[in-house]
Every structure is written in C-alpha cells, then in structure tokens.
Amino acid sequence: MAAAICLVCTTFTTAAAEASACDWVVSDVPVPSGHDPKFTTVRGTDSNGNYSGSARREGTGFTFDAVIWTGGQPRVLQVPGSDLTELQVFGENRSGTVLLYGRFPDRTATLVYKDAHEASGRVVELPGLEGYQINPATAINERGDVLGNATRASDGDSVGLLWRATGGVPQVIERAAGLPQDLDDDGTVLLRHPSGNGGRLWRDGVVTELAHEGKRQYVQAIRGGKVVGFQFEHEFSGPQGLLWDGNGAINRIAGAASAYAINGGGLVTGQRGSLTGKAAIWRDTRFKTELPLPNGVSGVSELFVVGDDDSLFSKSGSGPLRWSCD
C-alpha cells in the first residue's frame, strides 16, 4: 500500500513540477496597417519566433492578404510582377516555408513561399492537375510535402491532393477514402471518415482505420504518429478529448472536452469541461494548465497553431493572440 501511495504522489509531483516549470504569457499579435484585427488569423509558425497568417483588408467584404511576421513585425506579402491575388496562408514549417492558396486570372492555385522570413524568399506554384480545380490547402509537413484539395470537373467530386516534396504532379486521394484533415511528417495523411464520424490514416494509398468506440468522433490533427480529436460520450453530449497513440490505441485526455492540435513534443491544445470551456494545454494526456487571457477577453476560438518551441496562437473576438512559456 505504501509503495502504491508513493507512486501516486510521484506522478502528481512530476506533473506539478512540469506545469510550474514556466509561466505562460499571453500577448496581442500586431496586425498590419489597414487590416481588421477581428479577421486576422495566425495559421503557421517556423517555431523560431516567426509566423504567418491571413488578414482581411479593412473596408472590403472578403478580401484577404497573406501576412508574414518576422521578428514579431507583420508585413503583407507582395509578389512583384505577378497577377496573383487573394493570397491566404494555410500553414508553415520549420524551414520557413509558408503554404499559400491564391488566384490567377485563369485558375486557382496552391503555392509555397520558400524562405519566407528572408530577403531571398520566393513564391512557387505547385503543379496543378488537368481536369481539377484547386481548392484551399490543408497542411504542410516538415519535409515540405503538401496536402491540398480539389474539385474534379467531370463529376464535381471533392478530392484530396498530396504533393511530394520531391516534386511532380499531386497524387489524388478519393473522397471514398476520406476527407483530408492533416499531414504528418512522414507523409501519412489524417482523413476524416467520409461519414464525418471517425478517422483514418492514408499512407501511399493504403488506408488504416483508427480505433473507434461506436461514438461520434472528430479527428483534428496528427504529429509523430499521434492523433488528437474528441468524441461525444453520449449523443452530442459529454465531449471528451482523445489521443490515439502510435499503436492506434485510444487514450482519454484528462479533463479535456476537446483536443485540436499537437506538436512534435506531444503538447496538446484544447478546451476543458465543454467545447466552449477554458483553453488549456496537456502533455500527451496529462493536464498541464489553463492558458491566461488578456483583460476583457473571456475565451478564444480556432484552437490552435502549436509550434515545436511550444509557442501557441489562437484568436479572440478582438484579434489574434500569442502565448509563450517564459
């Protein structure tokens, strides 16, 4: 009995020590002049203090610009000599390659902005596919593979597209396999089940079902073979954050109603108690802390961008926010 009590004490002591190892600090993300903070969202980071996202121009309906923050300062991405418009950001990797979606006069396109935080940065269009209209992108991984979306002209079906970092035309992921959700660093694609309930892993055309408990499940993100998401323990009630480990087993995340993102170190973001509960973080399934909010802010949405340096980004009703662990 004494040994069992000591083990429990050690577990809680270790968790408490990790939770108190640093103080989480929240700050406003600066918004470029002429853009609306309420419609500015950070979508990716290089995990080295730089990040990227999209912002709506003030006085317009739905005209967005791609924004690059270098050293904390924003600039609107301009592509001189190009007729590319409506650029939006959908991710960034540690190499500082930013995933973009934009429009040319005759087509839509998925693009990457390489060396985005350097003077040498350049925008490159990824090859399209004849008979498909390119739709907004989904994810970019650390080696530069890109997960995107398209509509097939012949039948109107939505499909996933996977561009390999090695180049060439994208590989089509049929809707029957699932709906593209996220992309792991080894090229594994996280799919939502075509029904919307449950998840699948797609790798080189092979589909593997994620464990399912017969409840409504919503997968959200994948990193290092771990998948996070949530399920309703009862019919649309009792939300519970979940982590599928590298062996595919389901693990409940302590006190989490949801889990939206995970980084390479297993840092998970989500909400406690309910889907509108307090924003919080976990290390794998172990609770660490609730996140502080600025004065006057009661909650955040769009949880989250999570850098491998444990920097976090989300937004409130008044604008984008950044958390760092000091």
Phi, psi and omega per residue, in radians:
M1 nan -0.768 -3.136
A2 -1.062 -0.721 3.138
A3 -1.095 -0.725 3.141
A4 -1.091 -0.737 3.132
I5 -1.100 -0.726 -3.141
C6 -1.093 -0.701 3.135
L7 -1.100 -0.747 3.098
V8 -1.077 -0.786 -3.137
C9 -1.066 -0.732 -3.129
T10 -1.107 -0.711 3.127
T11 -1.054 -0.835 -3.116
F12 -1.219 -0.624 3.120
T13 -1.114 -0.754 3.123
T14 -1.101 -0.767 3.133
A15 -1.101 -0.739 -3.136
A16 -1.140 -0.684 -3.140
A17 -1.123 -0.723 3.127
E18 -1.144 -0.737 -3.108
A19 -1.129 -0.536 -3.082
S20 -1.732 0.160 -3.083
A21 -1.174 -0.362 3.119
C22 -2.698 2.908 3.095
D23 -1.864 2.209 3.113
W24 -1.403 2.255 -3.089
V25 -2.079 2.335 3.120
V26 -1.885 2.496 3.115
S27 -2.540 2.707 3.067
D28 -1.283 2.488 3.024
V29 -1.529 2.177 -3.138
P30 -1.124 2.441 -3.086
V31 -1.884 2.410 -3.129
P32 -1.106 2.585 -3.138
S33 -0.978 2.408 3.109
G34 1.462 0.198 -3.139
H35 -2.183 2.670 -3.001
D36 -1.570 2.041 3.129
P37 -0.994 -0.599 -3.100
K38 -1.154 -0.346 -3.132
F39 -2.138 0.702 3.053
T40 -2.078 2.246 -3.045
T41 -2.377 2.268 2.998
V42 -1.419 2.275 -3.071
R43 -2.045 -0.169 -3.133
G44 -2.890 2.861 3.121
T45 -2.576 2.676 3.060
D46 -1.592 0.120 3.125
S47 1.038 0.433 3.114
N48 -2.396 0.505 3.094
G49 1.665 -0.139 3.141
N50 -1.931 2.719 -3.102
Y51 -2.748 3.094 -3.032
S52 -2.659 2.787 -3.127
G53 -3.097 -2.784 -3.089
S54 -2.312 2.620 3.140
A55 -2.490 2.478 3.125
R56 -1.505 2.343 3.071
R57 -1.195 2.372 3.107
E58 -1.139 2.492 3.105
G59 1.425 0.135 3.099
T60 -2.099 2.830 3.122
G61 -1.293 -1.207 -3.084
F62 -2.399 0.761 3.078
T63 -1.674 1.956 -3.113
F64 -1.908 2.689 3.057
D65 -2.157 2.626 3.000
A66 -1.363 2.356 -3.106
V67 -2.136 2.351 3.128
I68 -2.045 2.124 3.080
W69 -1.776 2.033 3.096
T70 -2.080 2.151 -3.055
G71 1.056 0.498 3.108
G72 1.488 -0.075 -3.101
Q73 -1.842 2.295 -3.066
P74 -1.516 2.593 2.923
R75 -2.496 2.511 3.098
V76 -1.420 2.257 -3.113
L77 -1.214 2.177 3.039
Q78 -2.026 2.461 3.112
V79 -2.079 1.578 -3.065
P80 -1.009 2.447 3.086
G81 1.301 0.157 -3.113
S82 -1.985 2.598 3.044
D83 -1.703 0.410 3.104
L84 -1.338 2.305 -3.129
T85 -2.333 3.004 3.042
E86 0.957 0.727 3.138
L87 -1.233 2.306 3.041
Q88 -2.341 2.640 -3.103
V89 -1.702 2.463 3.117
F90 -2.280 0.187 3.078
G91 2.773 2.978 3.104
E92 -2.738 2.585 3.082
N93 -1.987 3.134 -3.019
R94 -1.227 -0.247 3.063
S95 -1.430 -0.026 -3.098
G96 1.348 0.438 3.034
T97 -1.646 2.141 -3.067
V98 -1.779 2.332 3.116
L99 -1.541 2.251 -3.055
L100 -2.218 2.755 2.958
Y101 -2.324 2.375 -3.106
G102 -2.679 -3.097 -3.052
R103 -2.291 2.235 2.927
F104 -1.703 2.911 3.141
P105 -0.994 -0.529 -3.051
D106 -1.949 0.036 -3.063
R107 -2.961 2.802 2.933
T108 -1.733 2.797 -3.008
A109 -2.664 2.607 2.899
T110 -1.689 2.352 -3.064
L111 -2.403 2.838 2.986
V112 -2.199 2.505 3.082
Y113 -1.897 1.763 -3.062
K114 -1.451 2.532 -3.112
D115 0.919 0.845 -2.987
A116 -1.063 -0.468 -3.072
H117 -1.788 0.249 3.120
E118 -2.051 2.781 3.105
A119 -1.124 -0.381 -3.108
S120 -1.497 0.079 -3.072
G121 -0.975 2.478 3.133
R122 -2.517 2.558 -3.141
V123 -1.689 2.272 -3.121
V124 -2.214 2.256 3.079
E125 -1.425 2.325 3.039
L126 -1.395 2.553 -3.067
P127 -1.082 2.406 3.068
G128 -1.433 -2.993 -3.110
L129 -2.395 2.171 -3.081
E130 -1.035 2.304 3.130
G131 1.559 0.116 3.141
Y132 -2.257 2.417 3.007
Q133 -1.696 2.213 -3.102
I134 -1.305 2.310 3.100
N135 -1.931 3.005 -3.130
P136 -0.903 2.518 -3.042
A137 -1.377 3.039 -3.071
T138 -2.107 -0.890 -3.007
A139 -2.809 2.713 2.984
I140 -2.246 2.428 -3.138
N141 -1.780 -3.117 -3.003
E142 -1.187 -0.500 3.136
R143 -1.548 -0.087 3.055
G144 1.786 0.101 2.969
D145 -1.143 2.607 -3.108
V146 -2.238 2.338 3.045
L147 -1.844 2.194 -3.118
G148 -2.371 -2.894 -3.067
N149 -2.493 2.704 3.114
A150 -2.701 2.894 3.018
T151 -2.054 2.241 3.141
R152 -1.423 2.215 -3.054
A153 -1.151 -0.593 -3.011
S154 -1.185 -0.601 -3.099
D155 -2.297 -0.022 3.113
G156 1.326 0.128 -3.134
D157 -1.265 2.489 3.008
S158 -1.512 2.369 -3.134
V159 -2.341 2.828 2.989
G160 -1.612 2.693 3.072
L161 -2.253 2.412 3.091
L162 -2.162 1.985 3.044
W163 -1.640 2.171 3.079
R164 -1.397 2.562 3.105
A165 -1.099 -0.379 3.140
T166 -1.315 -0.143 3.070
G167 1.801 3.129 3.121
G168 1.679 3.087 -3.121
V169 -1.263 2.722 -3.101
P170 -1.295 2.701 3.039
Q171 -1.590 2.383 -3.102
V172 -1.508 2.333 3.014
I173 -1.949 1.927 -3.031
E174 -1.190 2.631 -3.136
R175 -1.038 -0.512 3.134
A176 -1.090 -0.462 3.096
A177 -1.323 -0.637 3.138
G178 2.643 3.138 -3.086
L179 -1.816 2.144 -3.076
P180 -1.000 2.264 -3.101
Q181 -2.141 -0.757 -3.104
D182 -2.830 2.979 -3.021
L183 -2.383 2.185 3.113
D184 -1.498 2.931 -3.035
D185 -1.232 -0.354 3.112
D186 -1.607 0.129 3.126
G187 1.619 0.002 3.078
T188 -1.217 2.289 3.141
V189 -1.751 2.261 3.005
L190 -1.536 2.167 3.137
L191 -2.016 2.506 2.863
R192 -1.448 2.486 3.087
H193 -0.970 2.508 -3.139
P194 -0.929 -0.488 3.105
S195 -1.327 -0.227 -3.063
G196 1.573 -0.165 -3.086
N197 -1.934 1.842 3.122
G198 1.858 3.074 -3.076
G199 -2.395 2.829 3.128
R200 -2.444 2.728 2.995
L201 -1.949 2.344 3.133
W202 -2.073 2.183 3.126
R203 -2.454 1.974 3.132
D204 0.922 0.689 3.076
G205 1.534 -0.121 3.128
V206 -1.677 2.246 -3.092
V207 -1.851 2.274 3.096
T208 -2.103 2.241 3.129
E209 -1.318 2.386 2.965
L210 -1.377 2.621 3.138
A211 -0.972 2.466 -3.075
H212 -2.373 2.414 -3.105
E213 -1.822 0.293 3.112
G214 1.363 0.291 3.130
K215 -2.034 3.017 3.136
R216 -1.328 2.032 -3.080
Q217 -2.063 2.533 3.130
Y218 -2.336 1.812 3.112
V219 -1.353 2.575 -3.034
Q220 -2.159 -0.786 -2.993
A221 -2.693 2.774 3.103
I222 -2.394 2.484 3.036
R223 -2.794 2.286 3.113
G224 1.031 0.539 -3.137
G225 1.463 -0.111 3.122
K226 -1.702 2.401 3.135
V227 -2.023 2.409 3.038
V228 -2.094 2.714 3.126
G229 3.110 -2.699 3.109
F230 -2.698 2.875 3.047
Q231 -2.434 2.815 3.022
F232 -1.646 2.131 -3.134
E233 -1.194 -0.458 3.044
H234 -2.234 3.051 -3.083
E235 -1.061 1.775 -3.142
F236 0.994 0.549 3.035
S237 -2.597 2.847 -3.120
G238 1.152 0.933 -3.137
P239 -1.113 2.469 -3.097
Q240 -2.406 2.126 3.077
G241 -1.191 2.466 -3.073
L242 -2.260 2.650 2.968
L243 -2.298 2.142 2.993
W244 -1.583 2.104 -3.085
D245 -1.396 -3.131 -3.071
G246 -1.096 -0.276 3.080
N247 -1.652 -0.003 3.108
G248 1.553 0.003 -3.123
A249 -1.367 2.547 3.117
I250 -1.479 2.303 3.047
N251 -2.213 2.323 3.083
R252 -1.397 2.368 3.141
I253 -1.551 2.127 -2.963
A254 -1.003 2.027 3.058
G255 1.332 0.095 -3.092
A256 -1.614 2.290 2.985
A257 -1.512 -0.462 -3.118
S258 -2.559 2.846 3.001
A259 -2.530 2.155 -2.982
Y260 -1.970 -0.481 -3.060
A261 -2.652 2.752 3.128
I262 -2.589 2.480 3.102
N263 -1.845 -3.067 -3.066
G264 -1.144 -0.371 3.120
G265 -1.655 0.137 3.120
G266 1.434 0.246 3.066
L267 -1.340 2.174 -3.051
V268 -2.004 2.418 3.042
T269 -1.952 2.605 3.111
G270 -3.080 -2.773 -3.118
Q271 -2.258 2.549 -3.125
R272 -1.665 2.514 2.970
G273 1.402 -0.848 -3.118
S274 -2.701 2.998 -3.140
L275 -1.235 -0.158 3.028
T276 -2.034 0.334 -3.085
G277 -1.365 -2.998 -3.091
K278 -1.162 2.377 3.051
A279 -1.179 2.376 -3.064
A280 -2.599 2.997 3.104
I281 -2.285 2.673 3.107
W282 -2.340 2.712 2.926
R283 -1.832 1.866 -2.938
D284 1.002 -1.930 -3.110
T285 -1.824 -0.004 -3.044
R286 -1.661 2.180 -3.131
F287 -1.114 2.389 3.074
K288 -1.902 -1.079 -3.087
T289 -2.944 2.766 2.912
E290 -1.393 2.654 -3.105
L291 -1.603 2.428 3.110
P292 -1.228 2.707 3.107
L293 -2.176 2.648 3.077
P294 -1.134 2.758 3.067
N295 -0.967 2.337 3.110
G296 1.514 -0.083 3.128
V297 -1.838 2.189 -3.074
S298 -1.728 -0.301 -3.110
G299 -3.007 3.000 3.136
V300 -2.273 2.868 3.112
S301 -2.267 3.082 3.115
E302 0.919 1.054 3.134
L303 -1.462 2.094 -0.051
F304 -2.786 2.919 2.759
V305 -1.648 2.279 -3.115
V306 -2.198 1.967 3.114
G307 -1.408 2.797 3.081
D308 -1.247 -0.195 2.991
D309 -1.571 0.217 -3.131
D310 1.160 0.311 2.976
S311 -1.347 2.479 -3.055
L312 -2.181 2.565 3.106
F313 -2.413 2.429 3.025
S314 -2.700 -2.827 3.065
K315 -2.655 2.666 3.066
S316 -1.880 -3.066 3.107
G317 -1.160 -0.267 -3.115
S318 -1.825 -0.166 3.100
G319 2.664 3.108 -3.085
P320 -1.315 2.633 -3.104
L321 -2.260 2.669 3.089
R322 -2.274 2.395 3.046
W323 -2.021 2.468 3.014
S324 -2.358 2.687 -3.090
C325 -1.808 1.766 -3.051
D326 -1.714 nan nan
